[in-house]
Amino acid sequence: MGEVAREKIFNASWLGRLCSASAGLGVVHGIAGEIGAYKSWHQGKVCGQLLLPFFDLLADSNNDPQQQLLHSLNHRLFPLAQQQFPAQHLTLWKMDNACSPFWQSDFTLSADEVTALAQRSTNKNSLVDYSATQRATLVTQA
């Protein structure tokens, strides 16, 4: 690969990370990014593992904008399904359509690592400001 091609790939990668860091990707990516600082686990798998307990957290959320988005996503994915339990529909869909059973993992974190991750992780641009305790619960359940 030539020097010009490497520079273009580097610039594209740098701009992508800059955009992600500026925009924020919510609590799941905020936690996954911190886990990446501790472990060399694949970020996609970590995000996937965090999604399942996050859907449970969403199911119990009283935040109206968040619930409206959840129902809208559920309706787009499952137009014929009843709209009563969108978080459950999303969980089952995710498990049925995952390319690998990411939730069956032997990844482990110590209690101290979970506490540190929960304190350092962010909610950047989330509709809800999840507490460090909620973030620790997501990590523990994942």
N, C-alpha and C positions, 0 to 999 in steps of 0.2 A: 504494500500500500504506500502510495506516495505521500510526501510531506504535506501537500495541499489537501489531500483527502483526509489525512489524520487531523489536520487543523479544523476542517469543516465538521468532522465528527465530534471533536472536542467542543467546538463552539455550539453545536446543536445540543449536546449533552448539558453543557453549562447553562445555556438559555432555558432548557427544560427544567432543570433544578432551580434556577432563579425564579421562574414563573411559579413553580410549585411552592417554593419557600415564601414567596410574596403573597400568593393567593391563600394559602393554607388549604388543607384537605380534610379538615375535621378531626375528630377525636381518634378515630381508628388509625389514620395515618400519623397523627401526633404521637400516639403510643408506639406504633410500629417503628417510627424513626428512632425513638429512644432505645427500643429493643435492639435495633441494628447497631447502636453504639456499644452494646454489651456482648452481643452474640453475632455470629456470622450466619444467621438463618436467612433464608430467602424471604424478602419483604412481602412478596405476593402471598406466600403461605401464612406468614404472620398476620397479614391483613385479613385473610380468609378465616383464620382461627378467631380473630377478634370480632368478625362480623356476626357470628352466631350468638354470643352473649350480648352483643350490641343490639341485635334484633329483639332479644328479650327485654333489654333496657327500654327500647323504643315502645314495646308493647305496653309498658307501664307508664309511659310519659304522659304528662298532662299539658305539654306544650302544644297549643293549637296549630301554629304554623308547621311544626314538625309532624304532627299527626296528619295534617292536610297533605303534606308532601308524601308521607308514607302511604296514605290511601290512594293518592294519584299514581304513585309508582306501582302499587298493587293492582290498580285498575288497568294500567297499561300492560302489565305482565300477565294478568289473569282476568281478562274482560268478562268472562262468564262466571267467575267465582263470586261468592258472597263477600261483601266488603267488611265483614265483622272482625276478622283476625288477620290483618295484612302482615304483621310481623311473622306470624306463624306460616303464612303462605310463602313469604320470602325465605324463611329458614328452610322449609321443605324443598323449595325450588333450588336453592343454593346447594343443598346436600344431594339432590337428585341429578344436578347438572354439573357438578364439579368434576374437573378432569382427573383429580386425585382426591382421596379421602383425607383432606388436610386436617380435619378435626380429630383424626386418629394419629396423634403425634406423640413422640416421646420427649419433646422439648420440655425442659424444666428450668425454672427460675427459683432461686432461694427467696425466702420471705424478705430479706434485706434488699434483694434486687427488685422485687415487686414494689416495695415501698419507695425506693429511689426512682424507679421508672414512673410511678404514679406522680411523684413530686415534680419530676423534670418534664413530663409530657405536657402537651398543650391541647387546647380546644380550638385552635385558630380557625375562625370563620364557621364554627358550629352554631347551629341555632340555639343550642342549650350550652350553658357553661357547666360542664360536668366537673364535679368535685374530685379531688385527689382520691377520696375514698371510693367513688364510683369508678374512676379509672383503674384503681387497684383491683376492684372486683372484676372488671372486664378482663384484666390480665390473668387473674387467678382462675376465672371460669374458662378462659380460652385455653 
